[in-house]
Amino acid sequence: MLFAPPRTLIIAEDIGDIESEITKAIGPLNTGGGVVIVGSPEMNTPDPKRPFMFSVNIKFQCLELSIVNRSASGNQVYAERLAEIIHILMRNWEPATNGWSGMLLREWRTGPAEKFKGYVADVIVFQTETCYETEQVV
């Protein structure tokens, strides 16, 4: 769904010059699509009631340049539609290794993009957790 025309660029937050990648992806009228930026996992504060659990949040930023996307001749790739697709793909998804739990939606907000001026964003935050590995000491 994310790669059908108009295309949608998926980039990792640590790619480097994200802004130039976004500019290329959005492009002029009728050529580009939206952009989804996948953030690096961020560790949550440990819960004192469950010190054996390791919990992380993963943020997805779905961006659109509304002047390009929503005009009559625009490509009609809206941030909220990208966010809906990400939500459908990621909710309850469980990584196949290391015992991580299914992804749970923790936050969904819409508004101006955090770091990218002029862009509209839907930001979705999922949480997953696993147990710390333990070894018995004899």
N, CA, C and O atoms as CSV, one atom per row, in Angstrom:
chain,resi,resn,atom,element,x,y,z
A,1,MET,N,N,0.815,-1.207,0.000
A,1,MET,CA,C,0.000,0.000,0.000
A,1,MET,C,C,0.847,1.255,0.000
A,1,MET,O,O,0.465,2.268,-0.586
A,2,LEU,N,N,1.990,1.194,0.651
A,2,LEU,CA,C,2.811,2.397,0.771
A,2,LEU,C,C,3.606,2.697,-0.495
A,2,LEU,O,O,4.101,3.812,-0.661
A,3,PHE,N,N,3.733,1.725,-1.381
A,3,PHE,CA,C,4.590,1.928,-2.540
A,3,PHE,C,C,3.810,2.089,-3.840
A,3,PHE,O,O,4.407,2.189,-4.911
A,4,ALA,N,N,2.490,2.114,-3.757
A,4,ALA,CA,C,1.685,2.336,-4.954
A,4,ALA,C,C,1.776,3.808,-5.340
A,4,ALA,O,O,2.019,4.648,-4.473
A,5,PRO,N,N,1.589,4.145,-6.614
A,5,PRO,CA,C,1.678,5.547,-7.028
A,5,PRO,C,C,0.606,6.369,-6.346
A,5,PRO,O,O,-0.496,5.855,-6.159
A,6,PRO,N,N,0.850,7.606,-5.964
A,6,PRO,CA,C,2.194,8.178,-5.927
A,6,PRO,C,C,2.998,7.527,-4.817
A,6,PRO,O,O,2.452,7.171,-3.772
A,7,ARG,N,N,4.261,7.377,-5.038
A,7,ARG,CA,C,5.117,6.632,-4.124
A,7,ARG,C,C,5.235,7.312,-2.761
A,7,ARG,O,O,5.034,8.518,-2.622
A,8,THR,N,N,5.566,6.501,-1.769
A,8,THR,CA,C,5.779,6.992,-0.416
A,8,THR,C,C,7.175,6.583,0.007
A,8,THR,O,O,7.531,5.408,-0.076
A,9,LEU,N,N,7.967,7.538,0.459
A,9,LEU,CA,C,9.326,7.265,0.895
A,9,LEU,C,C,9.315,6.882,2.369
A,9,LEU,O,O,8.718,7.579,3.189
A,10,ILE,N,N,9.973,5.779,2.708
A,10,ILE,CA,C,10.143,5.346,4.095
A,10,ILE,C,C,11.623,5.506,4.409
A,10,ILE,O,O,12.467,4.893,3.755
A,11,ILE,N,N,11.947,6.335,5.417
A,11,ILE,CA,C,13.358,6.534,5.766
A,11,ILE,C,C,13.552,6.385,7.268
A,11,ILE,O,O,12.651,6.661,8.060
A,12,ALA,N,N,14.747,5.942,7.641
A,12,ALA,CA,C,15.111,5.825,9.048
A,12,ALA,C,C,15.557,7.190,9.545
A,12,ALA,O,O,16.141,7.974,8.798
A,13,GLU,N,N,15.279,7.465,10.804
A,13,GLU,CA,C,15.588,8.767,11.381
A,13,GLU,C,C,17.081,9.080,11.340
A,13,GLU,O,O,17.457,10.251,11.299
A,14,ASP,N,N,17.925,8.075,11.349
A,14,ASP,CA,C,19.365,8.301,11.418
A,14,ASP,C,C,20.036,8.357,10.039
A,14,ASP,O,O,21.251,8.180,9.944
A,15,ILE,N,N,19.282,8.594,8.993
A,15,ILE,CA,C,19.829,8.565,7.629
A,15,ILE,C,C,20.805,9.717,7.365
A,15,ILE,O,O,21.631,9.615,6.458
A,16,GLY,N,N,20.732,10.785,8.118
A,16,GLY,CA,C,21.620,11.931,7.874
A,16,GLY,C,C,20.810,13.147,7.464
A,16,GLY,O,O,20.098,13.730,8.282
A,17,ASP,N,N,20.916,13.529,6.206
A,17,ASP,CA,C,20.222,14.717,5.711
A,17,ASP,C,C,18.791,14.360,5.309
A,17,ASP,O,O,18.495,14.161,4.131
A,18,ILE,N,N,17.926,14.284,6.292
A,18,ILE,CA,C,16.543,13.876,6.060
A,18,ILE,C,C,15.803,14.905,5.206
A,18,ILE,O,O,14.998,14.543,4.348
A,19,GLU,N,N,16.079,16.193,5.445
A,19,GLU,CA,C,15.325,17.231,4.730
A,19,GLU,C,C,15.487,17.139,3.219
A,19,GLU,O,O,14.512,17.331,2.493
A,20,SER,N,N,16.689,16.853,2.722
A,20,SER,CA,C,16.859,16.750,1.271
A,20,SER,C,C,16.148,15.516,0.732
A,20,SER,O,O,15.628,15.543,-0.383
A,21,GLU,N,N,16.118,14.426,1.514
A,21,GLU,CA,C,15.384,13.229,1.101
A,21,GLU,C,C,13.889,13.514,1.030
A,21,GLU,O,O,13.205,13.043,0.121
A,22,ILE,N,N,13.387,14.281,1.981
A,22,ILE,CA,C,11.961,14.635,1.995
A,22,ILE,C,C,11.632,15.502,0.784
A,22,ILE,O,O,10.630,15.269,0.107
A,23,THR,N,N,12.465,16.493,0.512
A,23,THR,CA,C,12.238,17.374,-0.626
A,23,THR,C,C,12.183,16.583,-1.925
A,23,THR,O,O,11.332,16.842,-2.777
A,24,LYS,N,N,13.091,15.617,-2.079
A,24,LYS,CA,C,13.081,14.786,-3.285
A,24,LYS,C,C,11.816,13.937,-3.363
A,24,LYS,O,O,11.261,13.742,-4.445
A,25,ALA,N,N,11.364,13.436,-2.224
A,25,ALA,CA,C,10.203,12.543,-2.218
A,25,ALA,C,C,8.911,13.282,-2.515
A,25,ALA,O,O,8.075,12.787,-3.271
A,26,ILE,N,N,8.737,14.451,-1.934
A,26,ILE,CA,C,7.511,15.215,-2.147
A,26,ILE,C,C,7.478,15.730,-3.580
A,26,ILE,O,O,6.472,15.577,-4.274
A,27,GLY,N,N,8.573,16.337,-4.025
A,27,GLY,CA,C,8.714,16.771,-5.411
A,27,GLY,C,C,7.681,17.790,-5.850
A,27,GLY,O,O,6.867,18.248,-5.048
A,28,PRO,N,N,7.718,18.141,-7.119
A,28,PRO,CA,C,6.743,19.083,-7.659
A,28,PRO,C,C,5.367,18.433,-7.779
A,28,PRO,O,O,5.212,17.245,-7.499
A,29,LEU,N,N,4.385,19.203,-8.189
A,29,LEU,CA,C,3.015,18.712,-8.283
A,29,LEU,C,C,2.923,17.423,-9.081
A,29,LEU,O,O,3.565,17.260,-10.118
A,30,ASN,N,N,2.112,16.520,-8.573
A,30,ASN,CA,C,1.809,15.235,-9.220
A,30,ASN,C,C,2.988,14.284,-9.381
A,30,ASN,O,O,2.867,13.309,-10.123
A,31,THR,N,N,4.113,14.515,-8.731
A,31,THR,CA,C,5.231,13.592,-8.915
A,31,THR,C,C,5.571,12.829,-7.651
A,31,THR,O,O,5.978,11.670,-7.728
A,32,GLY,N,N,5.418,13.439,-6.509
A,32,GLY,CA,C,5.850,12.794,-5.280
A,32,GLY,C,C,4.692,12.302,-4.461
A,32,GLY,O,O,3.530,12.479,-4.824
A,33,GLY,N,N,5.019,11.682,-3.352
A,33,GLY,CA,C,4.009,11.202,-2.429
A,33,GLY,C,C,4.294,11.719,-1.052
A,33,GLY,O,O,4.813,12.822,-0.884
A,34,GLY,N,N,3.958,10.926,-0.068
A,34,GLY,CA,C,4.225,11.310,1.306
A,34,GLY,C,C,5.554,10.747,1.763
A,34,GLY,O,O,6.275,10.089,1.012
A,35,VAL,N,N,5.852,11.028,3.023
A,35,VAL,CA,C,7.090,10.557,3.626
A,35,VAL,C,C,6.753,9.977,4.999
A,35,VAL,O,O,5.989,10.569,5.762
A,36,VAL,N,N,7.327,8.821,5.304
A,36,VAL,CA,C,7.205,8.234,6.635
A,36,VAL,C,C,8.612,8.112,7.192
A,36,VAL,O,O,9.468,7.455,6.598
A,37,ILE,N,N,8.849,8.747,8.335
A,37,ILE,CA,C,10.147,8.671,9.000
A,37,ILE,C,C,9.990,7.735,10.206
A,37,ILE,O,O,9.170,7.976,11.092
A,38,VAL,N,N,10.785,6.673,10.221
A,38,VAL,CA,C,10.745,5.697,11.312
A,38,VAL,C,C,11.853,6.062,12.294
A,38,VAL,O,O,13.034,6.053,11.945
A,39,GLY,N,N,11.463,6.380,13.511
A,39,GLY,CA,C,12.440,6.770,14.526
A,39,GLY,C,C,13.165,5.588,15.121
A,39,GLY,O,O,12.685,4.455,15.073
A,40,SER,N,N,14.317,5.862,15.678
A,40,SER,CA,C,15.063,4.835,16.409
A,40,SER,C,C,14.321,4.532,17.711
A,40,SER,O,O,13.713,5.433,18.289
A,41,PRO,N,N,14.357,3.296,18.179
A,41,PRO,CA,C,13.679,2.972,19.442
A,41,PRO,C,C,14.237,3.808,20.595
A,41,PRO,O,O,15.447,3.997,20.712
A,42,GLU,N,N,13.340,4.301,21.436
A,42,GLU,CA,C,13.728,5.102,22.601
A,42,GLU,C,C,13.286,4.358,23.856
A,42,GLU,O,O,12.117,4.004,24.011
A,43,MET,N,N,14.244,4.129,24.746
A,43,MET,CA,C,13.952,3.382,25.977
A,43,MET,C,C,13.033,4.186,26.888
A,43,MET,O,O,13.207,5.393,27.054
A,44,ASN,N,N,12.061,3.507,27.469
A,44,ASN,CA,C,11.167,4.127,28.449
A,44,ASN,C,C,11.784,4.027,29.837
A,44,ASN,O,O,12.655,3.192,30.078
A,45,THR,N,N,11.336,4.866,30.731
A,45,THR,CA,C,11.772,4.794,32.120
A,45,THR,C,C,11.314,3.459,32.696
A,45,THR,O,O,10.145,3.098,32.556
A,46,PRO,N,N,12.214,2.723,33.339
A,46,PRO,CA,C,11.821,1.416,33.894
A,46,PRO,C,C,10.706,1.557,34.930
A,46,PRO,O,O,10.687,2.509,35.711
A,47,ASP,N,N,9.787,0.605,34.927
A,47,ASP,CA,C,8.692,0.568,35.884
A,47,ASP,C,C,9.198,-0.152,37.140
A,47,ASP,O,O,9.573,-1.321,37.055
A,48,PRO,N,N,9.219,0.513,38.304
A,48,PRO,CA,C,9.746,-0.133,39.517
A,48,PRO,C,C,8.963,-1.388,39.910
A,48,PRO,O,O,9.486,-2.255,40.611
A,49,LYS,N,N,7.706,-1.484,39.456
A,49,LYS,CA,C,6.904,-2.667,39.782
A,49,LYS,C,C,7.256,-3.846,38.881
A,49,LYS,O,O,6.937,-4.992,39.196
A,50,ARG,N,N,7.915,-3.561,37.758
A,50,ARG,CA,C,8.309,-4.613,36.812
A,50,ARG,C,C,9.734,-4.347,36.323
A,50,ARG,O,O,9.938,-4.065,35.142
A,51,PRO,N,N,10.724,-4.435,37.224
A,51,PRO,CA,C,12.102,-4.081,36.864
A,51,PRO,C,C,12.746,-5.031,35.862
A,51,PRO,O,O,13.802,-4.719,35.312
A,52,PHE,N,N,12.137,-6.172,35.618
A,52,PHE,CA,C,12.682,-7.163,34.688
A,52,PHE,C,C,12.256,-6.900,33.241
A,52,PHE,O,O,12.699,-7.594,32.326
A,53,MET,N,N,11.386,-5.885,33.036
A,53,MET,CA,C,10.895,-5.591,31.688
A,53,MET,C,C,11.664,-4.421,31.076
A,53,MET,O,O,11.977,-3.441,31.753
A,54,PHE,N,N,11.955,-4.543,29.800
A,54,PHE,CA,C,12.653,-3.513,29.019
A,54,PHE,C,C,11.658,-3.020,27.982
A,54,PHE,O,O,11.223,-3.788,27.124
A,55,SER,N,N,11.293,-1.744,28.054
A,55,SER,CA,C,10.246,-1.186,27.208
A,55,SER,C,C,10.807,-0.059,26.334
A,55,SER,O,O,11.591,0.766,26.802
A,56,VAL,N,N,10.397,-0.033,25.064
A,56,VAL,CA,C,10.826,1.028,24.150
A,56,VAL,C,C,9.627,1.591,23.394
A,56,VAL,O,O,8.620,0.913,23.189
A,57,ASN,N,N,9.765,2.852,22.985
A,57,ASN,CA,C,8.804,3.495,22.098
A,57,ASN,C,C,9.441,3.643,20.730
A,57,ASN,O,O,10.639,3.905,20.619
A,58,ILE,N,N,8.638,3.473,19.688
A,58,ILE,CA,C,9.090,3.688,18.318
A,58,ILE,C,C,8.130,4.686,17.675
A,58,ILE,O,O,6.919,4.469,17.633
A,59,LYS,N,N,8.699,5.785,17.176
A,59,LYS,CA,C,7.894,6.869,16.622
A,59,LYS,C,C,7.910,6.829,15.101
A,59,LYS,O,O,8.962,6.654,14.485
A,60,PHE,N,N,6.729,6.994,14.500
A,60,PHE,CA,C,6.569,7.103,13.057
A,60,PHE,C,C,6.020,8.495,12.766
A,60,PHE,O,O,4.963,8.870,13.275
A,61,GLN,N,N,6.745,9.265,11.938
A,61,GLN,CA,C,6.266,10.579,11.522
A,61,GLN,C,C,5.809,10.482,10.065
A,61,GLN,O,O,6.607,10.182,9.177
A,62,CYS,N,N,4.533,10.734,9.828
A,62,CYS,CA,C,3.969,10.701,8.478
A,62,CYS,C,C,3.811,12.154,8.032
A,62,CYS,O,O,3.034,12.909,8.616
A,63,LEU,N,N,4.555,12.539,6.990
A,63,LEU,CA,C,4.620,13.939,6.566
A,63,LEU,C,C,3.953,14.170,5.217
A,63,LEU,O,O,3.928,13.297,4.349
A,64,GLU,N,N,3.421,15.359,5.075
A,64,GLU,CA,C,2.934,15.818,3.776
A,64,GLU,C,C,3.187,17.315,3.679
A,64,GLU,O,O,3.206,18.024,4.685
A,65,LEU,N,N,3.377,17.777,2.466
A,65,LEU,CA,C,3.469,19.205,2.186
A,65,LEU,C,C,2.106,19.592,1.635
A,65,LEU,O,O,1.829,19.405,0.450
A,66,SER,N,N,1.251,20.136,2.509
A,66,SER,CA,C,-0.159,20.307,2.154
A,66,SER,C,C,-0.371,21.197,0.934
A,66,SER,O,O,-1.340,21.001,0.199
A,67,ILE,N,N,0.497,22.159,0.701
A,67,ILE,CA,C,0.359,23.025,-0.479
A,67,ILE,C,C,0.470,22.196,-1.750
A,67,ILE,O,O,-0.248,22.444,-2.719
A,68,VAL,N,N,1.365,21.217,-1.752
A,68,VAL,CA,C,1.547,20.346,-2.914
A,68,VAL,C,C,0.470,19.262,-2.936
A,68,VAL,O,O,-0.148,19.015,-3.972
A,69,ASN,N,N,0.252,18.624,-1.803
A,69,ASN,CA,C,-0.605,17.445,-1.772
A,69,ASN,C,C,-2.089,17.743,-1.903
A,69,ASN,O,O,-2.811,16.975,-2.538
A,70,ARG,N,N,-2.561,18.835,-1.322
A,70,ARG,CA,C,-4.006,19.055,-1.242
A,70,ARG,C,C,-4.554,20.004,-2.299
A,70,ARG,O,O,-5.754,20.277,-2.311
A,71,SER,N,N,-3.717,20.503,-3.172
A,71,SER,CA,C,-4.213,21.375,-4.238
A,71,SER,C,C,-4.990,20.544,-5.255
A,71,SER,O,O,-4.915,19.315,-5.246
A,72,ALA,N,N,-5.739,21.219,-6.135
A,72,ALA,CA,C,-6.549,20.517,-7.143
A,72,ALA,C,C,-5.696,19.605,-8.019
A,72,ALA,O,O,-6.144,18.531,-8.420
A,73,SER,N,N,-4.475,20.028,-8.315
A,73,SER,CA,C,-3.600,19.200,-9.153
A,73,SER,C,C,-2.580,18.439,-8.314
A,73,SER,O,O,-1.623,17.886,-8.856
A,74,GLY,N,N,-2.776,18.407,-6.995
A,74,GLY,CA,C,-1.836,17.743,-6.100
A,74,GLY,C,C,-1.936,16.232,-6.156
A,74,GLY,O,O,-2.795,15.672,-6.837
A,75,ASN,N,N,-1.047,15.588,-5.431
A,75,ASN,CA,C,-0.982,14.123,-5.473
A,75,ASN,C,C,-1.886,13.444,-4.446
A,75,ASN,O,O,-1.981,12.217,-4.434
A,76,GLN,N,N,-2.548,14.214,-3.588
A,76,GLN,CA,C,-3.554,13.715,-2.646
A,76,GLN,C,C,-3.036,12.659,-1.669
A,76,GLN,O,O,-3.786,11.772,-1.263
A,77,VAL,N,N,-1.767,12.747,-1.291
A,77,VAL,CA,C,-1.211,11.855,-0.266
A,77,VAL,C,C,-1.245,12.620,1.054
A,77,VAL,O,O,-0.412,13.494,1.290
A,78,TYR,N,N,-2.198,12.295,1.902
A,78,TYR,CA,C,-2.393,13.012,3.156
A,78,TYR,C,C,-1.681,12.297,4.297
A,78,TYR,O,O,-1.620,11.068,4.332
A,79,ALA,N,N,-1.146,13.077,5.227
A,79,ALA,CA,C,-0.432,12.514,6.373
A,79,ALA,C,C,-1.319,11.578,7.176
A,79,ALA,O,O,-0.869,10.515,7.603
A,80,GLU,N,N,-2.580,11.959,7.389
A,80,GLU,CA,C,-3.442,11.105,8.206
A,80,GLU,C,C,-3.729,9.760,7.521
A,80,GLU,O,O,-3.902,8.751,8.205
A,81,ARG,N,N,-3.780,9.734,6.198
A,81,ARG,CA,C,-3.988,8.451,5.501
A,81,ARG,C,C,-2.748,7.563,5.645
A,81,ARG,O,O,-2.863,6.355,5.857
A,82,LEU,N,N,-1.571,8.168,5.530
A,82,LEU,CA,C,-0.343,7.398,5.760
A,82,LEU,C,C,-0.318,6.844,7.182
A,82,LEU,O,O,0.070,5.697,7.403
A,83,ALA,N,N,-0.738,7.675,8.148
A,83,ALA,CA,C,-0.759,7.238,9.545
A,83,ALA,C,C,-1.733,6.079,9.745
A,83,ALA,O,O,-1.447,5.148,10.498
A,84,GLU,N,N,-2.876,6.134,9.074
A,84,GLU,CA,C,-3.833,5.032,9.169
A,84,GLU,C,C,-3.214,3.730,8.649
A,84,GLU,O,O,-3.394,2.667,9.245
A,85,ILE,N,N,-2.491,3.825,7.543
A,85,ILE,CA,C,-1.855,2.637,6.974
A,85,ILE,C,C,-0.794,2.091,7.931
A,85,ILE,O,O,-0.731,0.884,8.166
A,86,ILE,N,N,0.039,2.979,8.484
A,86,ILE,CA,C,1.061,2.554,9.447
A,86,ILE,C,C,0.386,1.889,10.647
A,86,ILE,O,O,0.839,0.849,11.123
A,87,HIS,N,N,-0.682,2.487,11.122
A,87,HIS,CA,C,-1.399,1.922,12.270
A,87,HIS,C,C,-1.897,0.513,11.958
A,87,HIS,O,O,-1.742,-0.391,12.779
A,88,ILE,N,N,-2.490,0.317,10.788
A,88,ILE,CA,C,-2.994,-1.003,10.403
A,88,ILE,C,C,-1.844,-2.016,10.312
A,88,ILE,O,O,-1.976,-3.152,10.768
A,89,LEU,N,N,-0.722,-1.601,9.727
A,89,LEU,CA,C,0.407,-2.509,9.556
A,89,LEU,C,C,1.109,-2.852,10.868
A,89,LEU,O,O,1.577,-3.978,11.040
A,90,MET,N,N,1.189,-1.902,11.791
A,90,MET,CA,C,2.023,-2.081,12.981
A,90,MET,C,C,1.284,-2.533,14.237
A,90,MET,O,O,1.904,-3.133,15.115
A,91,ARG,N,N,-0.010,-2.267,14.354
A,91,ARG,CA,C,-0.681,-2.618,15.616
A,91,ARG,C,C,-0.639,-4.128,15.820
A,91,ARG,O,O,-0.959,-4.917,14.932
A,92,ASN,N,N,-0.239,-4.481,17.004
A,92,ASN,CA,C,-0.107,-5.876,17.435
A,92,ASN,C,C,0.921,-6.682,16.651
A,92,ASN,O,O,1.006,-7.897,16.833
A,93,TRP,N,N,1.702,-6.046,15.786
A,93,TRP,CA,C,2.764,-6.767,15.090
A,93,TRP,C,C,3.822,-7.173,16.106
A,93,TRP,O,O,4.226,-6.365,16.943
A,94,GLU,N,N,4.264,-8.404,16.036
A,94,GLU,CA,C,5.284,-8.900,16.957
A,94,GLU,C,C,6.546,-9.253,16.195
A,94,GLU,O,O,6.500,-10.043,15.252
A,95,PRO,N,N,7.683,-8.673,16.595
A,95,PRO,CA,C,8.944,-9.092,15.981
A,95,PRO,C,C,9.147,-10.594,16.181
A,95,PRO,O,O,8.758,-11.152,17.207
A,96,ALA,N,N,9.749,-11.227,15.207
A,96,ALA,CA,C,9.895,-12.693,15.234
A,96,ALA,C,C,10.963,-13.181,16.211
A,96,ALA,O,O,10.986,-14.365,16.547
A,97,THR,N,N,11.845,-12.299,16.671
A,97,THR,CA,C,12.938,-12.746,17.539
A,97,THR,C,C,13.000,-11.938,18.824
A,97,THR,O,O,12.414,-10.860,18.921
A,98,ASN,N,N,13.697,-12.452,19.783
A,98,ASN,CA,C,14.040,-11.787,21.047
A,98,ASN,C,C,12.861,-11.541,21.985
A,98,ASN,O,O,13.006,-10.796,22.954
A,99,GLY,N,N,11.715,-12.135,21.733
A,99,GLY,CA,C,10.612,-12.085,22.687
A,99,GLY,C,C,9.934,-10.746,22.875
A,99,GLY,O,O,9.342,-10.513,23.928
A,100,TRP,N,N,9.994,-9.862,21.906
A,100,TRP,CA,C,9.325,-8.561,22.016
A,100,TRP,C,C,7.816,-8.757,21.929
A,100,TRP,O,O,7.332,-9.604,21.178
A,101,SER,N,N,7.079,-7.970,22.704
A,101,SER,CA,C,5.623,-8.050,22.693
A,101,SER,C,C,5.064,-7.390,21.433
A,101,SER,O,O,5.783,-6.716,20.697
A,102,GLY,N,N,3.774,-7.598,21.203
A,102,GLY,CA,C,3.108,-6.936,20.084
A,102,GLY,C,C,3.145,-5.420,20.267
A,102,GLY,O,O,3.161,-4.921,21.392
A,103,MET,N,N,3.160,-4.698,19.158
A,103,MET,CA,C,3.227,-3.234,19.208
A,103,MET,C,C,1.877,-2.670,19.672
A,103,MET,O,O,0.828,-3.007,19.124
A,104,LEU,N,N,1.928,-1.818,20.679
A,104,LEU,CA,C,0.724,-1.170,21.204
A,104,LEU,C,C,0.770,0.317,20.904
A,104,LEU,O,O,1.795,0.968,21.106
A,105,LEU,N,N,-0.329,0.845,20.427
A,105,LEU,CA,C,-0.414,2.280,20.155
A,105,LEU,C,C,-0.419,3.047,21.464
A,105,LEU,O,O,-1.245,2.785,22.338
A,106,ARG,N,N,0.499,3.995,21.604
A,106,ARG,CA,C,0.596,4.810,22.814
A,106,ARG,C,C,0.161,6.254,22.567
A,106,ARG,O,O,-0.350,6.910,23.474
A,107,GLU,N,N,0.359,6.751,21.350
A,107,GLU,CA,C,0.044,8.160,21.087
A,107,GLU,C,C,-0.174,8.343,19.588
A,107,GLU,O,O,0.451,7.677,18.762
A,108,TRP,N,N,-1.089,9.273,19.259
A,108,TRP,CA,C,-1.329,9.635,17.864
A,108,TRP,C,C,-1.697,11.108,17.875
A,108,TRP,O,O,-2.712,11.494,18.454
A,109,ARG,N,N,-0.880,11.926,17.240
A,109,ARG,CA,C,-1.178,13.358,17.212
A,109,ARG,C,C,-1.015,13.898,15.796
A,109,ARG,O,O,-0.239,13.381,14.992
A,110,THR,N,N,-1.763,14.943,15.524
A,110,THR,CA,C,-1.758,15.575,14.208
A,110,THR,C,C,-1.449,17.049,14.380
A,110,THR,O,O,-1.884,17.674,15.347
A,111,GLY,N,N,-0.699,17.604,13.445
A,111,GLY,CA,C,-0.398,19.027,13.495
A,111,GLY,C,C,0.827,19.341,12.682
A,111,GLY,O,O,1.253,18.542,11.848
A,112,PRO,N,N,1.401,20.513,12.926
A,112,PRO,CA,C,2.632,20.871,12.211
A,112,PRO,C,C,3.752,19.894,12.557
A,112,PRO,O,O,3.843,19.425,13.692
A,113,ALA,N,N,4.596,19.591,11.588
A,113,ALA,CA,C,5.717,18.682,11.822
A,113,ALA,C,C,6.661,19.277,12.851
A,113,ALA,O,O,6.845,20.493,12.907
A,114,GLU,N,N,7.266,18.406,13.674
A,114,GLU,CA,C,8.144,18.848,14.757
A,114,GLU,C,C,9.393,19.544,14.247
A,114,GLU,O,O,9.734,20.624,14.730
A,115,LYS,N,N,10.074,18.956,13.292
A,115,LYS,CA,C,11.374,19.474,12.856
A,115,LYS,C,C,11.354,20.065,11.463
A,115,LYS,O,O,12.337,20.677,11.046
A,116,PHE,N,N,10.265,19.902,10.732
A,116,PHE,CA,C,10.251,20.267,9.318
A,116,PHE,C,C,9.201,21.343,9.060
A,116,PHE,O,O,8.003,21.059,9.025
A,117,LYS,N,N,9.655,22.570,8.881
A,117,LYS,CA,C,8.757,23.712,8.717
A,117,LYS,C,C,7.956,23.593,7.423
A,117,LYS,O,O,8.490,23.222,6.378
A,118,GLY,N,N,6.671,23.915,7.512
A,118,GLY,CA,C,5.807,23.900,6.345
A,118,GLY,C,C,5.129,22.561,6.098
A,118,GLY,O,O,4.244,22.474,5.247
A,119,TYR,N,N,5.515,21.527,6.812
A,119,TYR,CA,C,4.929,20.206,6.616
A,119,TYR,C,C,3.873,19.930,7.681
A,119,TYR,O,O,3.971,20.411,8.810
A,120,VAL,N,N,2.876,19.159,7.308
A,120,VAL,CA,C,1.870,18.665,8.243
A,120,VAL,C,C,2.265,17.239,8.582
A,120,VAL,O,O,2.745,16.503,7.720
A,121,ALA,N,N,2.064,16.847,9.836
A,121,ALA,CA,C,2.481,15.501,10.248
A,121,ALA,C,C,1.423,14.834,11.106
A,121,ALA,O,O,0.727,15.480,11.890
A,122,ASP,N,N,1.323,13.548,10.941
A,122,ASP,CA,C,0.653,12.697,11.901
A,122,ASP,C,C,1.769,11.888,12.532
A,122,ASP,O,O,2.531,11.217,11.836
A,123,VAL,N,N,1.864,11.952,13.850
A,123,VAL,CA,C,2.926,11.238,14.563
A,123,VAL,C,C,2.270,10.130,15.377
A,123,VAL,O,O,1.364,10.370,16.175
A,124,ILE,N,N,2.748,8.917,15.153
A,124,ILE,CA,C,2.225,7.750,15.853
A,124,ILE,C,C,3.364,7.147,16.672
A,124,ILE,O,O,4.471,6.958,16.170
A,125,VAL,N,N,3.079,6.851,17.932
A,125,VAL,CA,C,4.086,6.236,18.797
A,125,VAL,C,C,3.552,4.877,19.257
A,125,VAL,O,O,2.463,4.775,19.822
A,126,PHE,N,N,4.354,3.835,18.999
A,126,PHE,CA,C,4.040,2.483,19.452
A,126,PHE,C,C,5.006,2.085,20.552
A,126,PHE,O,O,6.134,2.576,20.611
A,127,GLN,N,N,4.556,1.191,21.423
A,127,GLN,CA,C,5.411,0.671,22.488
A,127,GLN,C,C,5.478,-0.844,22.381
A,127,GLN,O,O,4.490,-1.505,22.062
A,128,THR,N,N,6.650,-1.375,22.653
A,128,THR,CA,C,6.849,-2.813,22.740
A,128,THR,C,C,7.812,-3.082,23.897
A,128,THR,O,O,8.560,-2.193,24.304
A,129,GLU,N,N,7.792,-4.293,24.420
A,129,GLU,CA,C,8.660,-4.607,25.552
A,129,GLU,C,C,9.105,-6.058,25.506
A,129,GLU,O,O,8.512,-6.896,24.827
A,130,THR,N,N,10.163,-6.324,26.245
A,130,THR,CA,C,10.679,-7.682,26.381
A,130,THR,C,C,11.269,-7.811,27.776
A,130,THR,O,O,11.455,-6.814,28.474
A,131,CYS,N,N,11.564,-9.041,28.180
A,131,CYS,CA,C,12.192,-9.288,29.482
A,131,CYS,C,C,13.693,-9.121,29.341
A,131,CYS,O,O,14.278,-9.460,28.313
A,132,TYR,N,N,14.312,-8.588,30.400
A,132,TYR,CA,C,15.764,-8.601,30.433
A,132,TYR,C,C,16.207,-10.047,30.474
A,132,TYR,O,O,15.556,-10.887,31.095
A,133,GLU,N,N,17.319,-10.338,29.812
A,133,GLU,CA,C,17.847,-11.693,29.865
A,133,GLU,C,C,18.458,-11.903,31.242
A,133,GLU,O,O,19.206,-11.060,31.735
A,134,THR,N,N,18.135,-13.023,31.851
A,134,THR,CA,C,18.674,-13.295,33.184
A,134,THR,C,C,19.452,-14.604,33.165
A,134,THR,O,O,19.143,-15.528,32.412
A,135,GLU,N,N,20.455,-14.652,34.005
A,135,GLU,CA,C,21.242,-15.878,34.139
A,135,GLU,C,C,21.304,-16.221,35.615
A,135,GLU,O,O,21.419,-15.348,36.475
A,136,GLN,N,N,21.225,-17.492,35.879
A,136,GLN,CA,C,21.328,-17.939,37.263
A,136,GLN,C,C,22.796,-18.013,37.638
A,136,GLN,O,O,23.588,-18.656,36.950
A,137,VAL,N,N,23.159,-17.351,38.732
A,137,VAL,CA,C,24.538,-17.382,39.223
A,137,VAL,C,C,24.620,-18.415,40.328
A,137,VAL,O,O,23.830,-18.395,41.271
A,138,VAL,N,N,25.582,-19.319,40.206
A,138,VAL,CA,C,25.703,-20.401,41.179
A,138,VAL,C,C,26.891,-20.169,42.073
A,138,VAL,O,O,27.161,-20.976,42.962
